[in-house]
Amino acid sequence: MLSPDFSLGSTVAFVAVQPSNTNNDKGGQGEDFGKSSPVGLVLLIVFFIAVFFLVKSMNKHLKRLPASFDEPVQEKAADVGPKKKD
């Protein structure tokens, strides 16, 4: 259960001695918190332009592919086997 050296009085004293938050720090949420910068907007636009050109290039490559990679079936039933001369 509890260790033998546990003392409720020392724990309460330890909690009471800790300093309070006196510098009004909001944990990183200052006046600029949540605002995006112009650099972020430029970066986002560059990413969108890159994705546009990648999709355009991929479509061009996909149009060059054949409809099927299967070998064309050729009807050669008459040519099966050796030819005989009469």
Summary of the structure (lengths in Angstrom):
residues: 86
radius of gyration: 38.3
end to end distance: 106.6
largest distance: 118.5
contacts: 88
relative contact order: 0.04
helix: 43%
strand: 0%
